[in-house]
Amino acid sequence: MELNNKIAIVTGVSKGIGLCTVKDLLDSGVVVAGWGRTAPDLQHENFHFFSTDVSDLESVDASYQETVDKLGKDISILVNNAGLGFESPFEDTPVEQWHQMFRTNVDGIFYCSRLVIPQMKAMDEGHIINVSSIAGNTGIPGMAAYCGTKFAVRGLSQSMYKELRNFGIKVTCIYPGSVKTNFFDKIDSVTISDNMMMPEDISSTIMHCLQSQGNYHHVDIEVRPLRPKGKQ
């Protein structure tokens, strides 16, 4: 896709992967609607922040209407990046945390994607990027609920791409391994280190997918750090 002057929505833009993706899109001439609960420290003429909780249907609907009113309805790109995770043994997982993860990680993708798809179909062009996790490909002890949400993202993404490919819409699901972000602030079993991938690495993968030629479709991409424990 030729990115210059396209309109994109990116969720979870306050920091980490979302913020890096926004910056790369802006560098490529994209007009970006950033959806998140907290505004990032970013000033750019083509960046527009809309306070959004993707787990809340009314919030998403309101942000979409505000985005369309300000930027127009021809949204070519949606990056479903917003997500969260908590760690606990399966039987000790608080019910509210369970629901919070599913509302954010799964419902959020549904709430956001359903709004942009009709116009993408009308334009015969669009690209939806869903950011999952390696937890969407393999179970992780102590992360059963989180894995459940990310396996759901995998299923959603594979069904979406098969439904939408004949309408000129690409759907790509990315499964990152450990990335040096604030995600691990509440994951006691993991220690942040420079051996992890960087948010910029994941953003570069997103940009590669978006800039691919029209008939070339990345469906599933798993990325991991080469030496997660450093050079031995």
C-alpha positions as CSV (number, residue, x, y, z in Angstrom):
1,M,0.0,0.0,0.0
2,E,1.2,3.5,-0.8
3,L,1.0,5.1,2.6
4,N,1.3,8.8,1.9
5,N,-1.9,10.7,2.9
6,K,-3.7,7.6,4.0
7,I,-5.7,7.7,7.3
8,A,-4.9,5.2,10.1
9,I,-6.3,4.4,13.5
10,V,-3.9,3.0,16.0
11,T,-5.1,1.8,19.4
12,G,-3.0,1.8,22.6
13,V,-0.8,4.7,21.6
14,S,0.4,6.1,24.9
15,K,3.7,4.2,24.8
16,G,5.5,1.1,23.6
17,I,4.6,-0.6,20.3
18,G,1.6,1.7,19.7
19,L,3.6,4.9,20.0
20,C,6.5,3.6,17.9
21,T,4.0,2.6,15.2
22,V,2.4,6.0,15.2
23,K,5.8,7.7,14.8
24,D,6.7,5.4,11.8
25,L,3.3,6.0,10.2
26,L,3.7,9.8,10.6
27,D,7.2,9.6,9.0
28,S,5.5,7.9,6.0
29,G,3.0,10.6,5.5
30,V,0.0,8.9,7.2
31,V,-2.6,10.9,9.0
32,V,-3.0,9.1,12.3
33,A,-5.9,8.9,14.8
34,G,-4.4,7.7,18.0
35,W,-6.9,6.0,20.3
36,G,-5.9,5.3,23.9
37,R,-6.7,6.0,27.6
38,T,-3.7,8.3,28.0
39,A,-2.4,10.8,25.5
40,P,1.2,10.3,24.4
41,D,3.8,13.0,24.6
42,L,3.7,13.6,20.9
43,Q,3.0,16.7,18.8
44,H,2.6,16.4,15.1
45,E,0.3,18.1,12.6
46,N,-0.9,14.8,11.3
47,F,-1.5,13.2,14.7
48,H,-4.8,13.4,16.4
49,F,-5.5,11.9,19.8
50,F,-8.9,10.6,20.8
51,S,-9.5,9.4,24.4
52,T,-10.7,5.8,24.0
53,D,-11.2,2.7,26.1
54,V,-11.3,-0.1,23.6
55,S,-13.0,-2.4,26.1
56,D,-16.0,-0.1,26.2
57,L,-18.4,-0.2,23.2
58,E,-19.8,3.3,23.7
59,S,-16.3,4.8,24.0
60,V,-15.2,3.1,20.8
61,D,-18.3,4.2,18.9
62,A,-17.8,7.8,20.1
63,S,-14.1,7.9,19.1
64,Y,-14.9,6.5,15.7
65,Q,-17.5,9.2,15.1
66,E,-15.1,11.9,16.3
67,T,-12.4,10.5,14.1
68,V,-14.6,10.4,11.0
69,D,-15.9,13.9,11.7
70,K,-12.4,15.3,11.9
71,L,-10.4,13.2,9.4
72,G,-13.0,11.7,7.1
73,K,-14.3,8.1,6.8
74,D,-11.7,6.8,4.3
75,I,-9.7,4.9,6.9
76,S,-7.3,2.6,5.2
77,I,-5.4,1.2,8.2
78,L,-6.4,-0.1,11.6
79,V,-3.7,-1.3,14.0
80,N,-5.4,-3.1,16.9
81,N,-2.5,-2.8,19.4
82,A,-4.2,-2.1,22.7
83,G,-3.9,-5.0,25.2
84,L,-3.1,-5.9,28.8
85,G,-2.2,-9.0,30.8
86,F,-2.1,-10.3,34.4
87,E,-0.3,-13.2,35.8
88,S,-1.8,-15.7,38.2
89,P,-2.4,-19.5,38.6
90,F,-5.5,-20.4,36.7
91,E,-7.7,-21.1,39.7
92,D,-6.6,-17.9,41.5
93,T,-7.3,-15.6,38.6
94,P,-9.6,-12.8,39.8
95,V,-12.9,-12.9,37.8
96,E,-12.7,-9.2,37.1
97,Q,-9.1,-9.5,35.7
98,W,-10.4,-12.4,33.5
99,H,-13.2,-10.2,32.1
100,Q,-10.9,-7.1,31.8
101,M,-8.4,-9.0,29.7
102,F,-11.1,-10.4,27.4
103,R,-12.9,-7.1,27.1
104,T,-9.7,-5.3,26.1
105,N,-7.8,-7.9,24.1
106,V,-10.7,-9.6,22.3
107,D,-13.8,-7.4,22.5
108,G,-11.7,-4.4,21.6
109,I,-10.7,-5.9,18.3
110,F,-14.3,-6.6,17.4
111,Y,-15.5,-3.2,18.5
112,C,-12.9,-1.3,16.4
113,S,-12.7,-3.5,13.4
114,R,-16.5,-3.7,12.7
115,L,-16.6,0.0,12.3
116,V,-13.8,0.4,9.6
117,I,-14.6,-2.7,7.5
118,P,-17.7,-1.4,5.6
119,Q,-15.8,1.6,4.2
120,M,-12.7,-0.5,3.5
121,K,-14.9,-2.7,1.4
122,A,-16.3,0.3,-0.4
123,M,-12.7,1.5,-1.1
124,D,-11.6,-2.0,-2.2
125,E,-8.6,-1.4,0.0
126,G,-7.6,-1.7,3.7
127,H,-5.3,-3.3,6.1
128,I,-6.1,-4.4,9.7
129,I,-3.1,-5.4,11.9
130,N,-3.9,-7.4,15.0
131,V,-1.1,-7.5,17.6
132,S,-1.3,-10.8,19.4
133,S,1.5,-12.5,21.3
134,I,3.4,-15.8,21.3
135,A,0.9,-16.5,24.0
136,G,-1.5,-16.9,21.2
137,N,0.4,-19.8,19.8
138,T,1.4,-21.7,23.0
139,G,0.2,-22.0,26.6
140,I,2.3,-20.3,29.3
141,P,2.0,-21.4,33.0
142,G,0.6,-18.7,35.1
143,M,-0.8,-16.9,32.1
144,A,-3.8,-19.0,31.2
145,A,-6.3,-16.2,31.0
146,Y,-4.0,-14.0,28.9
147,C,-3.2,-16.9,26.6
148,G,-7.0,-17.5,26.2
149,T,-7.4,-14.0,24.9
150,K,-4.5,-14.2,22.5
151,F,-5.6,-17.6,21.2
152,A,-8.9,-15.8,20.6
153,V,-7.2,-13.1,18.6
154,R,-5.6,-15.8,16.5
155,G,-8.9,-17.3,15.7
156,L,-10.5,-13.9,15.0
157,S,-7.7,-12.9,12.7
158,Q,-7.7,-16.1,10.6
159,S,-11.5,-15.9,10.1
160,M,-11.3,-12.1,9.3
161,Y,-8.6,-12.6,6.7
162,K,-10.6,-15.3,4.9
163,E,-13.8,-13.2,5.0
164,L,-12.2,-10.0,3.8
165,R,-9.4,-10.9,1.3
166,N,-11.8,-10.9,-1.7
167,F,-12.8,-7.3,-0.8
168,G,-9.2,-6.1,-1.1
169,I,-8.7,-6.0,2.7
170,K,-5.6,-7.5,4.3
171,V,-5.7,-8.9,7.9
172,T,-2.3,-9.6,9.5
173,C,-1.8,-11.1,12.9
174,I,1.6,-10.5,14.6
175,Y,2.8,-12.7,17.5
176,P,5.7,-11.0,19.3
177,G,7.8,-12.7,21.9
178,S,9.2,-10.7,24.8
179,V,9.3,-6.9,24.0
180,K,10.9,-4.4,26.3
181,T,7.7,-2.5,27.3
182,N,5.7,-1.6,30.3
183,F,3.6,-4.8,29.8
184,F,5.9,-6.6,32.1
185,D,5.5,-4.1,35.0
186,K,2.8,-6.4,36.5
187,I,4.4,-9.8,35.5
188,D,6.6,-10.7,38.4
189,S,8.0,-13.9,36.7
190,V,9.7,-11.8,34.0
191,T,12.6,-9.4,34.4
192,I,12.9,-6.6,31.8
193,S,16.2,-6.7,29.9
194,D,17.9,-5.4,26.8
195,N,17.9,-8.9,25.4
196,M,14.2,-8.5,24.6
197,M,13.0,-7.1,21.4
198,M,12.3,-3.4,21.2
199,P,9.0,-1.7,20.4
200,E,10.7,-0.3,17.3
201,D,11.3,-3.8,16.1
202,I,7.6,-4.7,16.1
203,S,6.7,-1.4,14.5
204,S,9.2,-2.1,11.7
205,T,7.4,-5.4,11.1
206,I,4.0,-3.6,11.0
207,M,5.3,-1.1,8.5
208,H,6.8,-3.8,6.3
209,C,3.4,-5.5,6.2
210,L,1.6,-2.3,5.4
211,Q,4.0,-1.3,2.6
212,S,3.9,-4.6,0.8
213,Q,2.5,-4.7,-2.8
214,G,-1.2,-5.1,-3.2
215,N,-1.3,-8.9,-4.0
216,Y,1.2,-9.8,-1.2
217,H,-0.5,-10.7,2.0
218,H,1.2,-11.4,5.3
219,V,-1.2,-13.5,7.4
220,D,0.6,-14.7,10.5
221,I,4.0,-13.5,11.6
222,E,5.8,-14.7,14.7
223,V,8.8,-12.7,15.9
224,R,11.1,-13.5,18.8
225,P,14.4,-12.2,20.2
226,L,17.4,-14.1,18.9
227,R,19.2,-14.5,22.2
228,P,16.5,-13.9,24.9
229,K,19.0,-14.7,27.7
230,G,22.0,-12.9,26.1
231,K,25.1,-14.3,24.6
232,Q,26.2,-17.4,26.5
